[in-house]
C-alpha cells in the first residue's frame, strides 16, 4: 500500500472514530469498512482503542472558578429551548457511490442513511462495529438463507458479521446504526 494512501486511511479512521468526519466522507468510509477493507477496519479499531485510553492519560486539571456556573447556565438555557426537529429533503444530501451499483445517502450524521442497491448487486461479507437496524423500503435483499422484502425489518448486533448480501431486484434500505 502506498504510504500516502495509508496516511489517508489513518487520518480518516481517526476522524471517523471521533465522529468528526463530514457526513458524506463518513458514509463512504463506513461503506469501506462494511465491504471488509482490512486497513480501514484495523485503523478504526486502533483509533478507538487510543481514544478509550485518553481519559486515563490526561493530566488532572482544576477547572476555573466560574466554569461550574457557566455549565449550569448553559444547561438551563438549553432546557428552556423548544426542541427543534430535523427535516431532510431529497436534495439536501447527495447520493454517494460507495461500490459499483451501491449508493449511500446520509440522513442524520453518520448513523442514519439510505442505501440503494442496483439489481444484481452483491455487498460482500462485513463486520458490524455498531448494531444495525434495517428497514427494506423497496425491492428485496437476501443472504444465502433469508430474503427480506419491502416492509421487512432486520437487526444485526454490534460485533456480528453480516453474510454477503444480494439484491436480485434492486432495493432501497433505511439503515440506522445504534
URRA-V446297 format. One record per residue. N is the residue number from 1. SS is DSSP state (h for helix, s for strand, l for the rest). PSI is psi in radians with two decimals (999 if undefined). BURIAL is # if it has 9 or more other C-alpha atoms within 8 Angstrom, else .. Layout:
# URRA-V446297
n->{N:N}
ss->{SS:SS}
psi->{PSI:PSI}
burial->{BURIAL:BURIAL}
This chain:
# URRA-V446297
n->{1:2:3:4:5:6:7:8:9:10:11:12:13:14:15:16:17:18:19:20:21:22:23:24:25:26:27:28:29:30:31:32:33:34:35:36:37:38:39:40:41:42:43:44:45:46:47:48:49:50:51:52:53:54:55:56:57:58:59:60:61:62:63:64:65:66:67:68:69:70:71:72:73:74:75:76:77:78:79:80:81:82:83:84:85:86:87:88:89:90:91:92:93:94:95:96:97:98:99:100:101:102:103:104:105:106:107:108:109:110:111:112:113:114:115:116:117:118:119:120:121:122:123:124:125:126:127:128:129:130:131:132:133:134:135:136:137:138:139:140:141:142:143:144:145:146:147:148:149:150:151:152:153:154:155:156:157:158:159:160:161:162:163:164:165:166:167:168:169:170:171:172:173:174:175:176:177:178}
ss->{l:l:h:h:h:h:h:h:h:h:h:h:h:h:h:h:h:l:l:l:l:l:h:h:h:h:h:h:h:h:h:h:h:h:l:l:l:h:h:h:h:h:h:h:h:h:h:h:h:h:h:h:h:h:h:h:h:l:l:l:l:l:l:l:l:l:h:h:h:h:h:h:h:h:h:h:h:h:h:h:l:l:l:l:l:l:l:l:l:l:l:l:l:l:l:s:s:s:s:l:l:s:s:s:s:s:s:s:l:l:l:s:s:s:s:s:s:l:l:l:s:s:s:l:l:s:s:l:l:l:l:s:s:s:s:s:s:s:s:s:s:s:l:l:l:l:s:s:s:l:l:l:s:s:s:s:l:l:l:l:s:s:l:l:s:s:s:l:l:l:s:s:s:s:s:s:s:l}
psi->{2.31:2.53:-0.70:-0.71:-0.71:-0.73:-0.70:-0.76:-0.78:-0.74:-0.81:-0.70:-0.73:-0.82:-0.66:-0.80:-0.50:0.06:0.67:0.09:2.39:2.58:-0.79:-0.75:-0.65:-0.73:-0.74:-0.73:-0.71:-0.66:-0.64:-0.69:-0.80:-0.55:-0.05:0.35:1.95:-0.64:-0.75:-0.81:-0.80:-0.73:-0.74:-0.76:-0.75:-0.78:-0.73:-0.63:-0.75:-0.78:-0.71:-0.46:-0.30:-0.77:-0.46:-0.36:-0.19:2.39:2.58:2.45:2.42:2.18:2.71:2.79:-0.66:-0.06:-0.79:-0.82:-0.68:-0.70:-0.80:-0.74:-0.73:-0.77:-0.76:-0.76:-0.74:-0.62:-0.53:-0.37:2.51:2.46:2.44:2.23:-3.07:2.29:2.12:2.04:2.83:-0.57:0.06:-0.60:2.50:2.75:2.24:2.21:2.10:-0.33:2.83:2.14:0.03:2.20:2.59:2.45:1.98:2.37:-0.68:1.86:-2.45:0.37:-0.36:2.26:2.87:2.46:2.23:2.16:2.31:2.77:2.38:0.13:2.53:2.27:2.06:2.86:2.47:2.66:2.73:1.91:-0.73:2.79:2.47:2.28:2.34:2.23:2.15:2.02:-0.68:2.64:-2.64:2.77:2.54:2.78:-2.99:-0.44:-0.47:2.46:2.31:2.27:2.99:2.27:-0.30:2.62:2.39:2.74:2.32:2.09:2.72:2.43:-0.11:2.83:2.27:2.21:2.94:2.48:2.38:2.42:1.77:-0.57:-0.23:2.71:2.86:2.16:2.48:2.03:2.35:2.24:2.37:999}
burial->{.:.:.:.:.:#:.:.:#:#:.:#:#:#:#:#:#:.:.:.:#:.:#:#:.:#:#:#:#:.:#:#:#:#:#:#:#:.:.:#:#:.:#:#:.:.:#:#:.:.:.:.:.:.:.:.:.:.:.:.:.:.:.:.:.:.:.:.:.:.:.:.:.:.:.:.:.:.:.:.:.:.:.:.:.:.:.:.:.:.:.:.:#:.:.:#:#:#:.:.:#:#:#:#:#:#:#:.:.:#:#:#:#:#:#:#:#:#:#:#:#:.:.:#:#:#:#:#:.:#:#:#:#:#:#:#:#:#:#:#:#:#:#:.:.:.:.:#:#:#:.:.:#:.:.:#:#:#:#:#:.:#:.:#:#:#:#:#:#:#:#:#:#:#:#:#:#:.}
